[in-house]
Protein backbone atom coordinates (compact mmCIF):
# COMPACT_ATOMS: atom_id res chain seq x y z
CA UNK A 1 0.00 0.00 0.00
CA UNK A 2 1.38 3.39 -0.98
CA UNK A 3 1.64 6.28 1.41
CA UNK A 4 -0.58 9.26 0.73
CA UNK A 5 2.48 11.47 0.30
CA UNK A 6 3.63 9.27 -2.59
CA UNK A 7 0.51 9.88 -4.67
CA UNK A 8 1.21 12.58 -7.24
CA UNK A 9 -2.07 12.61 -9.12
CA UNK A 10 -4.61 15.38 -9.44
CA UNK A 11 -7.96 14.57 -11.01
CA UNK A 12 -9.19 17.38 -13.22
CA UNK A 13 -12.25 17.23 -15.42
CA UNK A 14 -10.45 18.74 -18.41
CA UNK A 15 -7.30 16.56 -18.31
CA UNK A 16 -5.47 14.28 -15.92
CA UNK A 17 -2.53 15.96 -14.30
CA UNK A 18 0.55 14.60 -12.60
CA UNK A 19 3.07 16.28 -10.30
CA UNK A 20 6.70 16.08 -11.43
CA UNK A 21 8.95 14.49 -8.83
CA UNK A 22 11.80 16.89 -9.61
CA UNK A 23 10.31 20.34 -10.30
CA UNK A 24 7.09 19.70 -8.31
CA UNK A 25 4.90 21.31 -11.01
CA UNK A 26 1.49 19.95 -11.91
CA UNK A 27 1.59 19.06 -15.61
CA UNK A 28 -0.63 17.19 -18.11
CA UNK A 29 0.17 13.53 -18.67
CA UNK A 30 1.55 14.12 -22.16
CA UNK A 31 4.42 16.04 -20.51
CA UNK A 32 5.69 12.75 -19.01
CA UNK A 33 7.39 9.88 -20.84
CA UNK A 34 5.49 6.60 -20.94
CA UNK A 35 6.70 3.80 -18.64
CA UNK A 36 4.62 0.62 -18.61
CA UNK A 37 6.41 -0.70 -15.52
CA UNK A 38 4.86 2.04 -13.35
CA UNK A 39 1.35 2.04 -11.92
CA UNK A 40 0.31 5.28 -13.63
CA UNK A 41 2.04 4.36 -16.90
CA UNK A 42 4.29 7.44 -16.84
CA UNK A 43 7.75 8.29 -15.51
CA UNK A 44 7.89 10.25 -12.23
CA UNK A 45 9.81 13.21 -13.71
CA UNK A 46 8.49 15.36 -16.55
CA UNK A 47 10.18 15.35 -19.96
CA UNK A 48 12.00 18.62 -19.33
CA UNK A 49 13.40 17.47 -15.98
CA UNK A 50 14.30 14.07 -17.40
CA UNK A 51 16.28 15.67 -20.21
CA UNK A 52 18.03 18.12 -17.90
CA UNK A 53 18.65 15.71 -15.05
CA UNK A 54 20.02 12.79 -17.00
CA UNK A 55 22.48 14.50 -19.28
CA UNK A 56 25.44 12.45 -20.47
CA UNK A 57 27.88 15.00 -19.07
CA UNK A 58 26.31 14.70 -15.63
CA UNK A 59 26.42 10.91 -15.77
CA UNK A 60 30.05 10.94 -16.85
CA UNK A 61 31.01 13.38 -14.10
CA UNK A 62 29.30 11.19 -11.48
CA UNK A 63 31.04 8.09 -12.81
CA UNK A 64 34.46 9.77 -12.73
CA UNK A 65 33.91 11.17 -9.23
CA UNK A 66 32.76 7.83 -7.79
CA UNK A 67 34.77 5.45 -9.93
CA UNK A 68 37.07 4.10 -7.25
CA UNK A 69 34.31 3.70 -4.68
CA UNK A 70 32.15 1.80 -7.19
CA UNK A 71 35.09 -0.40 -8.19
CA UNK A 72 35.88 -1.16 -4.54
CA UNK A 73 32.24 -2.05 -3.90
CA UNK A 74 32.19 -4.31 -6.97
CA UNK A 75 35.37 -6.12 -5.91
CA UNK A 76 34.11 -6.62 -2.36
CA UNK A 77 30.78 -7.96 -3.64
CA UNK A 78 32.57 -10.33 -6.02
CA UNK A 79 34.83 -11.65 -3.25
CA UNK A 80 31.86 -12.20 -0.95
CA UNK A 81 29.71 -13.98 -3.57
CA UNK A 82 32.08 -15.60 -6.06
CA UNK A 83 31.54 -19.18 -4.89
CA UNK A 84 27.77 -18.85 -4.86
CA UNK A 85 27.47 -18.32 -8.62
CA UNK A 86 29.88 -21.08 -9.56
CA UNK A 87 28.11 -23.63 -7.41
CA UNK A 88 24.75 -22.72 -8.89
CA UNK A 89 26.00 -23.16 -12.45
CA UNK A 90 27.49 -26.56 -11.65
CA UNK A 91 24.32 -27.75 -9.88
CA UNK A 92 22.15 -26.52 -12.73
CA UNK A 93 24.28 -28.31 -15.34
CA UNK A 94 24.28 -31.51 -13.29
CA UNK A 95 20.47 -31.42 -13.02
CA UNK A 96 20.18 -30.82 -16.76
CA UNK A 97 22.47 -33.77 -17.54
CA UNK A 98 20.74 -36.09 -15.04
CA UNK A 99 17.26 -35.28 -16.37
CA UNK A 100 18.32 -35.27 -20.02
CA UNK A 101 16.71 -31.85 -20.51
CA UNK A 102 16.07 -30.53 -24.00
CA UNK A 103 18.73 -27.86 -23.57
CA UNK A 104 21.39 -30.44 -22.72
CA UNK A 105 20.42 -32.70 -25.62
CA UNK A 106 20.37 -29.80 -28.06
CA UNK A 107 23.80 -28.78 -26.80
CA UNK A 108 25.10 -32.27 -27.65
CA UNK A 109 23.47 -32.24 -31.07
CA UNK A 110 24.88 -28.80 -31.88
CA UNK A 111 28.34 -29.95 -30.80
CA UNK A 112 28.40 -33.08 -32.96
CA UNK A 113 26.36 -31.96 -36.00
CA UNK A 114 26.23 -28.96 -38.28
CA UNK A 115 22.77 -27.97 -37.02
CA UNK A 116 22.09 -24.83 -35.06
CA UNK A 117 20.04 -24.95 -31.84
CA UNK A 118 16.90 -23.50 -33.46
CA UNK A 119 17.13 -25.92 -36.41
CA UNK A 120 16.86 -29.08 -34.29
CA UNK A 121 13.39 -30.66 -34.52
CA UNK A 122 11.78 -32.05 -31.36
CA UNK A 123 11.67 -35.58 -32.87
CA UNK A 124 15.47 -35.58 -33.13
CA UNK A 125 15.73 -34.43 -29.51
CA UNK A 126 13.46 -37.30 -28.42
CA UNK A 127 15.51 -39.84 -30.40
CA UNK A 128 18.77 -38.57 -28.91
CA UNK A 129 17.21 -38.69 -25.41
CA UNK A 130 16.22 -42.31 -26.03
CA UNK A 131 19.73 -43.15 -27.28
CA UNK A 132 21.36 -41.57 -24.22
CA UNK A 133 19.01 -43.30 -21.80
CA UNK A 134 19.75 -46.67 -23.47
CA UNK A 135 23.48 -46.01 -23.15
CA UNK A 136 23.07 -45.11 -19.49
CA UNK A 137 21.03 -48.23 -18.72
CA UNK A 138 23.54 -50.42 -20.54
CA UNK A 139 26.39 -48.88 -18.56
CA UNK A 140 24.50 -49.39 -15.28
CA UNK A 141 23.88 -53.05 -16.12
CA UNK A 142 27.53 -53.64 -17.00
CA UNK A 143 28.65 -51.94 -13.76
CA UNK A 144 26.30 -54.14 -11.72
CA UNK A 145 27.78 -57.31 -13.27
CA UNK A 146 31.30 -56.38 -12.20
C-alpha positions in Angstrom: 0.0 0.0 0.0 1.4 3.4 -1.0 1.6 6.3 1.4 -0.6 9.3 0.7 2.5 11.5 0.3 3.6 9.3 -2.6 0.5 9.9 -4.7 1.2 12.6 -7.2 -2.1 12.6 -9.1 -4.6 15.4 -9.4 -8.0 14.6 -11.0 -9.2 17.4 -13.2 -12.3 17.2 -15.4 -10.4 18.7 -18.4 -7.3 16.6 -18.3 -5.5 14.3 -15.9 -2.5 16.0 -14.3 0.6 14.6 -12.6 3.1 16.3 -10.3 6.7 16.1 -11.4 9.0 14.5 -8.8 11.8 16.9 -9.6 10.3 20.3 -10.3 7.1 19.7 -8.3 4.9 21.3 -11.0 1.5 20.0 -11.9 1.6 19.1 -15.6 -0.6 17.2 -18.1 0.2 13.5 -18.7 1.6 14.1 -22.2 4.4 16.0 -20.5 5.7 12.8 -19.0 7.4 9.9 -20.8 5.5 6.6 -20.9 6.7 3.8 -18.6 4.6 0.6 -18.6 6.4 -0.7 -15.5 4.9 2.0 -13.4 1.3 2.0 -11.9 0.3 5.3 -13.6 2.0 4.4 -16.9 4.3 7.4 -16.8 7.7 8.3 -15.5 7.9 10.2 -12.2 9.8 13.2 -13.7 8.5 15.4 -16.5 10.2 15.4 -20.0 12.0 18.6 -19.3 13.4 17.5 -16.0 14.3 14.1 -17.4 16.3 15.7 -20.2 18.0 18.1 -17.9 18.7 15.7 -15.0 20.0 12.8 -17.0 22.5 14.5 -19.3 25.4 12.5 -20.5 27.9 15.0 -19.1 26.3 14.7 -15.6 26.4 10.9 -15.8 30.1 10.9 -16.8 31.0 13.4 -14.1 29.3 11.2 -11.5 31.0 8.1 -12.8 34.5 9.8 -12.7 33.9 11.2 -9.2 32.8 7.8 -7.8 34.8 5.5 -9.9 37.1 4.1 -7.2 34.3 3.7 -4.7 32.2 1.8 -7.2 35.1 -0.4 -8.2 35.9 -1.2 -4.5 32.2 -2.1 -3.9 32.2 -4.3 -7.0 35.4 -6.1 -5.9 34.1 -6.6 -2.4 30.8 -8.0 -3.6 32.6 -10.3 -6.0 34.8 -11.6 -3.3 31.9 -12.2 -1.0 29.7 -14.0 -3.6 32.1 -15.6 -6.1 31.5 -19.2 -4.9 27.8 -18.8 -4.9 27.5 -18.3 -8.6 29.9 -21.1 -9.6 28.1 -23.6 -7.4 24.7 -22.7 -8.9 26.0 -23.2 -12.4 27.5 -26.6 -11.7 24.3 -27.8 -9.9 22.2 -26.5 -12.7 24.3 -28.3 -15.3 24.3 -31.5 -13.3 20.5 -31.4 -13.0 20.2 -30.8 -16.8 22.5 -33.8 -17.5 20.7 -36.1 -15.0 17.3 -35.3 -16.4 18.3 -35.3 -20.0 16.7 -31.9 -20.5 16.1 -30.5 -24.0 18.7 -27.9 -23.6 21.4 -30.4 -22.7 20.4 -32.7 -25.6 20.4 -29.8 -28.1 23.8 -28.8 -26.8 25.1 -32.3 -27.6 23.5 -32.2 -31.1 24.9 -28.8 -31.9 28.3 -30.0 -30.8 28.4 -33.1 -33.0 26.4 -32.0 -36.0 26.2 -29.0 -38.3 22.8 -28.0 -37.0 22.1 -24.8 -35.1 20.0 -24.9 -31.8 16.9 -23.5 -33.5 17.1 -25.9 -36.4 16.9 -29.1 -34.3 13.4 -30.7 -34.5 11.8 -32.1 -31.4 11.7 -35.6 -32.9 15.5 -35.6 -33.1 15.7 -34.4 -29.5 13.5 -37.3 -28.4 15.5 -39.8 -30.4 18.8 -38.6 -28.9 17.2 -38.7 -25.4 16.2 -42.3 -26.0 19.7 -43.1 -27.3 21.4 -41.6 -24.2 19.0 -43.3 -21.8 19.7 -46.7 -23.5 23.5 -46.0 -23.2 23.1 -45.1 -19.5 21.0 -48.2 -18.7 23.5 -50.4 -20.5 26.4 -48.9 -18.6 24.5 -49.4 -15.3 23.9 -53.1 -16.1 27.5 -53.6 -17.0 28.7 -51.9 -13.8 26.3 -54.1 -11.7 27.8 -57.3 -13.3 31.3 -56.4 -12.2 
